[in-house]
Amino acid sequence: MTPIQYERARRLLCERDAVLADIIGRVGRCRIAERPDVPLFVFMTGSIISQQLSTKAAATIRRRVLALFPPEEGPTAAGLLQIPDDALRAAGLSRQKVAYLRDLASKVEAGVLSVEALPTMDDEAVTAALTQVKGIGPWSAQMFLMFRLHRPDILPTGDVGILRAVRQAYRLRKAPTPERLTRLASPWRPYRSIACWYLWASLDNAPVGETLTGRSPQSA
C-alpha cells in the first residue's frame, strides 16, 4: 500500500458505506502510510512488550529495552539473546514477557521464523509463522500485517476497539459477533484494514498502529 493507494481506498470506502464516509470526513486522511516503518524484528518485540500496557507505559519500556542494544547494531535476535534476564526485568518486563522475547529471538536465530521472508508471504502464511512464537497470537499477527506489512484487507474481529467503534458508529444494541462484523464489513473489501483504522480513530484514541502496536484485547 502506497499513499496513493490509501487515498484510493478512502474514496472507495466513502462510496460504499455512508457511516464510514461520515467518520472519514471527520478524521481526514489515513495516516498509516505516513508512519516510518521500524525494522520487522523491532516491531515484533514491540508487539510483545506492549501487550496489556497503556500506551505511555509500553513506550517507556520499549525505550529502555532498545537502549540495552549497542546503538551501532540496533535490536537483533542475536543481540537479544545476549542480554541478561536481570537487565530485561530492570527495564520493566515481566518474567513472562522476557520468556516470550527469548522464544522469538531463539526462533529467529534458529531459522524457524524467517523475518526477511515475511513480506513475501501471504496473510495466512504470515499469521501461521508469527503465531509459532510464544506471546504472539492472531491479534498481534493481524496488527503486524496491517501496520508493518501494510496489508489492505485485514479484519481483526476480536479487537475490542473495533467492536466498540462499530457498535457506536452503526448504533447497534450490543457489540457485533465476529460473524455479524464480517458481514457488515463485506462492502469494505478489499480495504478492511483502512476501514478499521478509521473506526479506531473515531474513538478519539490514537489508532493502534500509531503507537507501534498498541494493546491487545487478550494476551496476544
C-alpha positions in Angstrom: 0.0 0.0 0.0 1.3 3.4 -1.0 -0.1 6.8 -0.1 -1.9 7.0 -3.4 -3.5 3.6 -2.7 -4.6 4.7 0.7 -6.3 7.7 -0.9 -8.0 5.4 -3.4 -9.2 3.2 -0.5 -10.6 6.2 1.3 -12.6 7.2 -1.7 -14.0 3.7 -2.3 -15.0 3.3 1.4 -16.8 6.7 1.2 -18.7 5.5 -1.8 -19.8 2.2 -0.3 -20.6 3.0 3.3 -22.3 6.2 4.4 -21.4 5.6 8.1 -17.7 5.3 7.2 -18.0 8.3 4.9 -19.1 10.4 7.9 -16.2 9.1 10.0 -13.7 9.7 7.2 -15.0 13.2 6.7 -14.3 14.0 10.4 -11.0 12.2 10.7 -9.4 13.2 7.4 -6.6 11.4 5.7 -5.5 7.9 6.7 -2.1 8.3 8.4 -0.9 4.7 8.2 1.4 5.3 5.2 2.9 8.3 7.0 4.4 6.3 9.8 8.1 5.3 9.5 8.5 1.6 9.2 10.5 0.2 12.1 12.6 -2.9 11.4 10.5 -6.1 11.3 12.2 -7.7 14.3 11.8 -4.4 16.3 8.1 -4.3 15.5 7.6 -7.9 16.8 9.5 -7.2 20.0 7.4 -4.1 20.5 4.2 -6.1 20.0 5.2 -8.4 22.8 6.3 -5.6 25.1 3.1 -3.6 24.6 0.6 -6.3 25.5 -1.8 -5.3 28.3 0.0 -2.0 28.9 -1.1 1.6 28.5 0.4 3.4 25.5 2.7 5.5 27.8 3.9 2.6 29.9 4.6 0.5 26.8 6.6 3.3 25.1 8.7 3.8 28.3 9.6 0.1 28.5 10.3 -0.1 24.8 12.8 2.7 25.0 14.5 1.1 28.0 14.7 -2.3 26.2 16.0 -0.7 22.9 18.7 1.2 25.0 20.1 -2.2 26.0 21.3 -2.9 22.5 24.6 -1.5 21.0 23.5 1.7 19.2 25.7 0.8 16.2 23.9 -2.5 15.7 20.3 -1.9 16.9 18.0 -4.6 18.1 18.7 -8.1 16.7 17.7 -11.6 17.7 21.3 -12.5 18.5 21.7 -9.3 20.5 18.6 -10.0 22.5 19.8 -13.5 23.4 23.0 -11.9 24.9 21.1 -9.5 27.2 20.7 -11.0 30.8 17.3 -11.6 32.2 18.0 -9.2 35.0 18.6 -6.4 32.6 15.4 -7.0 30.8 13.5 -7.2 34.0 15.1 -4.0 35.2 13.8 -2.4 32.0 10.2 -3.2 33.2 9.5 -6.5 31.5 7.6 -9.2 33.4 9.2 -12.7 33.6 6.6 -13.9 31.1 7.5 -11.3 28.5 11.1 -12.0 28.9 10.4 -15.6 28.1 8.3 -14.5 25.1 11.1 -12.3 23.8 13.6 -15.1 24.3 11.4 -17.5 22.3 11.0 -15.0 19.5 14.8 -14.4 19.3 15.6 -18.1 19.5 13.2 -19.0 16.7 14.6 -16.2 14.5 18.2 -17.3 15.2 17.4 -20.9 14.5 15.7 -20.1 11.3 12.4 -21.4 12.4 11.0 -17.9 11.8 12.5 -16.1 8.8 11.9 -12.4 9.3 13.2 -11.5 5.9 10.7 -13.8 4.2 7.6 -12.4 5.9 6.9 -9.6 3.4 6.8 -12.1 0.5 4.3 -14.4 2.2 0.5 -14.2 2.0 -1.6 -13.2 5.0 -2.3 -16.7 6.2 1.3 -17.8 6.0 2.5 -14.7 7.9 -0.1 -15.5 10.6 1.0 -19.1 10.8 4.7 -18.1 11.0 4.2 -15.5 13.7 1.9 -17.5 15.9 4.6 -20.1 16.4 6.2 -17.7 18.8 5.0 -17.7 22.4 3.2 -14.5 23.2 2.3 -13.7 19.6 -1.3 -14.7 18.9 -3.7 -14.0 16.0 -4.4 -10.4 17.1 -0.7 -9.5 17.2 -0.2 -11.1 13.8 -3.1 -9.0 12.4 -1.5 -5.8 13.8 1.8 -6.8 12.1 0.0 -7.4 8.8 -1.9 -4.1 9.0 0.6 -1.7 10.3 4.0 -3.1 9.4 3.4 -5.0 6.1 0.6 -2.6 5.1 -1.8 -5.4 4.1 -5.0 -3.7 3.0 -7.7 -6.3 3.8 -7.3 -7.4 7.4 -10.3 -7.6 9.8 -9.5 -8.1 13.5 -12.9 -9.4 14.6 -11.7 -9.8 18.2 -10.4 -6.4 18.7 -12.3 -4.6 21.5 -11.7 -1.2 20.0 -13.2 -2.2 16.6 -16.1 -3.8 18.3 -16.8 -0.7 20.4 -16.4 1.6 17.4 -18.7 -0.4 15.2 -21.4 -0.6 17.9 -21.2 3.1 18.4 -21.0 4.1 14.7 -23.7 1.8 13.5 -25.9 2.3 16.5 -26.1 -1.4 17.5 -27.7 -2.6 20.7 -24.6 -4.7 21.5 -21.2 -5.4 20.2 -21.3 -7.4 17.0 -20.3 -11.1 16.9 -17.4 -12.0 14.6 -19.9 -13.3 12.1 -22.0 -10.1 12.1 -18.9 -7.9 11.9 -17.7 -9.9 8.9 -21.0 -9.4 7.1 -21.1 -5.7 8.0 -17.5 -5.3 6.7 -18.2 -7.0 3.4 -18.6 -3.7 1.5 -15.2 -2.6 2.8 -13.3 -5.2 0.8 -10.5 -5.1 -0.3 -9.7 -2.3 2.2 -10.9 -3.6 5.5 -7.6 -2.6 7.2 -8.2 1.0 6.3 -11.8 0.9 7.4 -10.6 -0.4 10.8 -8.1 2.4 11.1 -10.9 4.9 10.7 -13.0 3.1 13.2 -10.2 3.2 15.8 -9.7 6.9 15.0 -13.4 7.5 15.6 -13.0 6.7 19.2 -10.7 9.7 19.7 -7.8 7.4 20.5 -4.6 7.0 18.6 -5.2 4.2 16.1 -3.5 1.1 17.4 -0.6 1.0 14.9 0.4 4.6 15.6 1.7 3.5 19.0 3.7 0.8 17.3 1.3 -2.0 18.2 -1.0 -0.8 20.9 -2.7 -3.1 23.3 -4.2 -6.5 22.6 -7.7 -7.5 23.5 -6.3 -10.6 25.2 -2.7 -11.8 25.8 -1.7 -11.6 22.2 
